[in-house]
Amino acid sequence: MITALALGNKIPAVYPFPRFAVEGGLIAYGVDLADQLHNAGGYAARILKGENPADLPIQTPTRYALTINIKTAKALGLTVPAAAQNVRFWHKADIPARSINVRYWG
């Protein structure tokens, strides 16, 4: 509903989760949820092995996901630069500190 309202009024919008871009939103940018769940599993394993949860360090996200809906961009009269369209996936191994997972839909 939110994505349809933005598209119907020709408002380019950025959303926090990739699902919004898949459903017609222009861009989604936020933490990589799969990576967050993987990290949570690691924490759960540490706790199950006997570590005190209070002693575990706070972790911040290290992977982010950028999803661009090409069809929506065209419908809004926007062009995604060719250089940006050629980028596909950057993985943790490629960029040690932080990485962006780029996806295209449409």
Summary of the structure (lengths in Angstrom):
residues: 106
radius of gyration: 17.4
end to end distance: 18.5
largest distance: 55.9
contacts: 273
relative contact order: 0.19
helix: 39%
strand: 20%
